[in-house]
Amino acid sequence: MSTPIPPDTKDWTWVVDRPCPECGFDPASVTRGTLPARIAATATPWPDRLARPDARDRPDPTVWAPAEYAAHVRDVAGVMAARLRLILDEDDPRFPNWDQDAAAVEGDYPSTDPARVTTELQAAVGALAAAYGAVADEEWDRPGLRSNGSVFTAWTLGVYALHDLEHHLHDVGAEVGER
């Protein structure tokens, strides 16, 4: 098993309000109408990226390999879909904590099979896109609370999730689809 990546301790919640200088994501470019398609588009570049011979190679010991990023994206999509369901099904839910670094260790991301994770990522991202495609107009402002106290609505959770999905394409040098 490879060495765990140093934990990401940044609070990324600001990406729902302002552009990301690292990947170029601009939350102002997202609308409720475009959110599902943009989420779905993030799955498109992964098969080509994960078919490359270096898909399991870390570019640096402190940076995930593309296959590890793909496993993370798969898991993020699943976590965000579950959080969206909580927002839509419960009043003011508190999201269970999700430690992405622990998930990487427990999921043995370094051993991730690129072909398998491609299929799993596409299914998870597709499910998240479909879930956002089904949000009714009156549901977008329903709130939920992350374990650190950050409040998200169905809308801001979607923007936050989209940034994560697009940002990780940037991390592996893949082209983000239409914006």
C-alpha positions as CSV (number, residue, x, y, z in Angstrom):
1,M,0.0,0.0,0.0
2,S,1.3,3.5,-0.9
3,T,1.8,6.2,1.6
4,P,-1.3,8.2,2.5
5,I,-1.5,11.6,1.0
6,P,-1.2,14.5,3.4
7,P,-4.7,15.6,4.5
8,D,-6.4,18.5,2.7
9,T,-7.2,20.9,5.5
10,K,-8.6,23.7,3.4
11,D,-12.2,24.8,3.8
12,W,-13.4,24.8,0.2
13,T,-16.9,26.2,1.0
14,W,-16.0,29.6,-0.5
15,V,-16.2,28.1,-4.0
16,V,-20.0,28.5,-3.9
17,D,-19.5,32.3,-3.9
18,R,-16.3,33.0,-5.9
19,P,-14.1,31.6,-8.6
20,C,-11.4,29.0,-7.9
21,P,-8.0,30.4,-8.9
22,E,-6.6,26.9,-9.2
23,C,-9.0,25.3,-11.7
24,G,-11.0,28.3,-13.0
25,F,-14.4,27.2,-11.8
26,D,-16.7,30.1,-11.5
27,P,-20.0,29.5,-9.6
28,A,-21.6,32.5,-11.4
29,S,-21.4,30.3,-14.6
30,V,-23.7,27.7,-13.1
31,T,-27.5,27.9,-13.2
32,R,-30.1,25.5,-11.8
33,G,-30.9,24.6,-15.4
34,T,-27.3,23.8,-16.3
35,L,-26.2,22.1,-13.0
36,P,-27.3,18.5,-13.9
37,A,-25.7,18.5,-17.3
38,R,-22.5,20.0,-16.0
39,I,-22.3,17.3,-13.3
40,A,-22.9,14.6,-15.9
41,A,-20.3,16.1,-18.2
42,T,-17.6,15.6,-15.5
43,A,-17.8,11.8,-16.0
44,T,-16.9,12.0,-19.7
45,P,-13.1,12.6,-19.6
46,W,-12.4,9.9,-17.1
47,P,-12.4,6.8,-19.3
48,D,-9.7,8.3,-21.6
49,R,-7.7,9.5,-18.7
50,L,-7.9,6.2,-16.8
51,A,-7.0,4.2,-19.9
52,R,-3.5,5.7,-20.0
53,P,-0.6,3.6,-18.7
54,D,0.2,6.1,-16.0
55,A,-3.3,6.0,-14.5
56,R,-2.0,4.4,-11.3
57,D,1.2,6.4,-11.0
58,R,1.5,9.2,-8.5
59,P,3.2,12.2,-10.1
60,D,4.7,12.9,-6.7
61,P,4.5,10.9,-3.5
62,T,2.2,13.5,-2.0
63,V,-0.2,13.7,-4.9
64,W,-2.8,11.1,-5.8
65,A,-2.6,9.1,-9.0
66,P,-5.4,9.7,-11.5
67,A,-7.0,6.4,-10.5
68,E,-7.0,7.5,-6.8
69,Y,-8.6,10.9,-7.8
70,A,-11.2,8.9,-9.7
71,A,-12.0,6.8,-6.6
72,H,-12.3,10.0,-4.7
73,V,-14.7,11.5,-7.3
74,R,-16.8,8.4,-7.2
75,D,-17.1,8.6,-3.5
76,V,-17.7,12.4,-3.5
77,A,-20.6,11.9,-6.0
78,G,-22.1,9.2,-3.7
79,V,-21.7,11.4,-0.6
80,M,-23.2,14.4,-2.3
81,A,-26.2,12.4,-3.6
82,A,-26.8,11.1,-0.1
83,R,-26.7,14.6,1.3
84,L,-29.0,15.9,-1.3
85,R,-31.5,13.1,-0.4
86,L,-31.3,14.2,3.2
87,I,-32.0,17.8,2.3
88,L,-35.0,16.8,0.2
89,D,-36.4,14.2,2.7
90,E,-35.8,15.8,6.1
91,D,-36.2,19.3,7.6
92,D,-32.8,20.8,8.5
93,P,-30.8,17.5,8.4
94,R,-27.3,17.3,9.8
95,F,-25.0,15.4,7.4
96,P,-23.0,12.5,8.8
97,N,-19.3,13.4,8.8
98,W,-17.3,12.1,5.9
99,D,-13.5,12.1,6.2
100,Q,-12.2,12.0,2.7
101,D,-8.7,11.1,3.9
102,A,-10.0,8.1,6.0
103,A,-12.1,7.1,3.0
104,A,-9.0,7.0,0.8
105,V,-7.1,4.8,3.3
106,E,-10.1,2.5,4.0
107,G,-10.9,2.3,0.3
108,D,-7.3,1.5,-0.5
109,Y,-7.3,4.1,-3.3
110,P,-3.7,3.2,-4.4
111,S,-4.9,-0.3,-5.4
112,T,-7.9,1.1,-7.4
113,D,-8.4,-0.7,-10.7
114,P,-8.8,2.0,-13.4
115,A,-11.3,0.0,-15.4
116,R,-13.5,-0.8,-12.4
117,V,-13.4,2.8,-11.0
118,T,-14.3,4.2,-14.4
119,T,-17.5,2.3,-14.4
120,E,-18.3,3.1,-10.8
121,L,-17.4,6.8,-11.2
122,Q,-19.7,7.1,-14.2
123,A,-22.6,5.4,-12.3
124,A,-22.1,7.6,-9.3
125,V,-21.8,10.9,-11.2
126,G,-24.7,9.9,-13.4
127,A,-26.9,9.2,-10.3
128,L,-25.9,12.6,-8.8
129,A,-26.7,14.4,-12.1
130,A,-30.1,12.6,-12.2
131,A,-30.8,13.6,-8.6
132,Y,-30.1,17.2,-9.4
133,G,-32.2,17.0,-12.5
134,A,-35.2,16.0,-10.3
135,V,-35.0,18.8,-7.8
136,A,-38.2,20.8,-7.9
137,D,-38.2,24.6,-8.0
138,E,-39.4,24.8,-4.4
139,E,-36.7,22.5,-3.1
140,W,-33.6,24.4,-4.1
141,D,-33.4,26.5,-0.9
142,R,-34.0,23.6,1.5
143,P,-31.1,23.6,4.0
144,G,-28.8,21.0,5.5
145,L,-25.9,21.3,8.0
146,R,-22.4,19.8,7.5
147,S,-20.8,18.4,10.6
148,N,-18.4,21.4,10.8
149,G,-21.4,23.8,11.0
150,S,-21.4,24.9,7.3
151,V,-25.0,25.4,6.1
152,F,-25.7,24.2,2.5
153,T,-28.9,24.4,0.5
154,A,-29.7,21.9,-2.2
155,W,-28.4,24.6,-4.6
156,T,-25.2,25.5,-2.8
157,L,-24.4,21.8,-2.2
158,G,-24.8,21.2,-6.0
159,V,-22.4,24.1,-6.8
160,Y,-20.0,22.8,-4.2
161,A,-20.1,19.3,-5.6
162,L,-19.7,20.5,-9.2
163,H,-16.6,22.4,-8.2
164,D,-15.1,19.3,-6.6
165,L,-15.9,17.2,-9.7
166,E,-14.5,19.8,-12.1
167,H,-11.5,20.6,-9.9
168,H,-10.3,17.0,-9.9
169,L,-10.4,16.8,-13.7
170,H,-8.1,19.8,-13.6
171,D,-5.9,17.9,-11.0
172,V,-5.4,15.0,-13.4
173,G,-4.9,17.2,-16.5
174,A,-8.1,16.2,-18.1
175,E,-10.3,18.6,-20.0
176,V,-13.5,19.8,-18.3
177,G,-16.5,19.5,-20.7
178,E,-18.6,22.4,-21.8
179,R,-19.2,25.1,-19.2
